[in-house]
Amino acid sequence: MNCAHVQPSLYKTLTPSADHSAVITADRPPSHGVQLFERVGDDQLEVDAVGRPLPHLSAQQHATGEAIYVDDIPSYPGIDLLLTDFDLWL
């Protein structure tokens, strides 16, 4: 049953009891975090990345929602694609 346009007060009467946890709104404060870095010595060269916090190349795209994922790539009629991932355990 599609409850997208149902008043929240009616969710529990329209959904099976096993699914009630799926329609309960979460009342909690926003998440937050802290990241700590060690200070590098003043004598360390600016181009020396050891010990310095450096974002990876696509961090900004991931954080802003601009990253392109496999699901975002359009499919073309008549072309069937099989996407695979090989993991090597040594």
C-alpha positions as CSV (number, residue, x, y, z in Angstrom):
1,M,0.0,0.0,0.0
2,N,1.4,3.4,-0.9
3,C,1.2,5.7,2.2
4,A,2.9,8.7,0.5
5,H,-0.2,10.9,0.7
6,V,-1.6,9.6,3.9
7,Q,-1.7,11.7,7.1
8,P,1.1,10.5,9.5
9,S,-1.6,9.8,12.2
10,L,-3.1,7.1,10.0
11,Y,0.2,5.2,9.2
12,K,-0.3,2.7,12.0
13,T,-3.8,2.0,11.0
14,L,-3.0,1.4,7.4
15,T,0.2,-0.6,7.7
16,P,0.8,-4.1,9.2
17,S,2.2,-4.1,12.7
18,A,5.4,-5.7,11.4
19,D,6.1,-2.6,9.3
20,H,5.4,0.1,12.0
21,S,9.1,0.8,12.6
22,A,9.4,1.8,8.9
23,V,7.0,4.7,9.2
24,I,8.0,6.1,12.6
25,T,9.9,9.5,12.3
26,A,13.2,9.7,14.0
27,D,13.3,12.4,16.6
28,R,17.0,13.0,17.3
29,P,19.4,15.9,17.1
30,P,21.5,16.3,14.0
31,S,24.6,14.3,13.8
32,H,28.0,15.9,14.3
33,G,31.6,14.8,14.4
34,V,35.1,15.9,15.2
35,Q,38.3,15.0,13.4
36,L,41.6,15.5,15.1
37,F,45.0,15.8,13.4
38,E,48.5,15.8,14.7
39,R,50.5,19.0,14.2
40,V,53.4,18.7,11.9
41,G,56.7,20.3,12.6
42,D,57.5,23.8,11.4
43,D,60.6,22.4,9.7
44,Q,58.5,20.0,7.5
45,L,58.3,21.0,3.9
46,E,54.9,22.3,2.7
47,V,54.9,19.7,-0.1
48,D,55.5,16.8,2.4
49,A,52.0,15.2,2.8
50,V,53.0,12.9,5.7
51,G,51.0,13.7,8.8
52,R,48.9,16.4,7.0
53,P,45.1,16.2,6.5
54,L,44.5,15.9,2.8
55,P,41.0,15.2,1.2
56,H,40.9,12.6,-1.5
57,L,40.4,13.8,-5.0
58,S,36.6,13.3,-5.2
59,A,35.7,14.3,-1.6
60,Q,34.1,17.6,-2.7
61,Q,32.0,15.9,-5.3
62,H,30.8,13.3,-2.8
63,A,30.0,15.9,-0.1
64,T,28.1,18.2,-2.5
65,G,26.2,15.4,-4.4
66,E,27.9,16.2,-7.7
67,A,29.7,12.8,-7.8
68,I,28.6,10.5,-10.7
69,Y,27.9,6.9,-9.7
70,V,27.3,3.9,-11.9
71,D,23.5,4.2,-11.3
72,D,23.7,7.8,-12.7
73,I,25.1,6.8,-16.0
74,P,22.3,6.6,-18.6
75,S,21.6,3.3,-20.3
76,Y,21.2,3.2,-24.1
77,P,18.6,1.1,-25.9
78,G,20.1,-2.1,-27.5
79,I,23.2,-2.0,-25.3
80,D,23.2,-4.4,-22.3
81,L,25.9,-3.7,-19.8
82,L,27.2,-6.1,-17.1
83,L,29.0,-4.3,-14.3
84,T,31.3,-6.4,-12.2
85,D,33.8,-6.0,-9.4
86,F,36.7,-8.4,-8.9
87,D,38.1,-8.8,-5.4
88,L,41.4,-10.6,-5.0
89,W,42.0,-12.2,-1.7
90,L,45.6,-13.2,-1.3
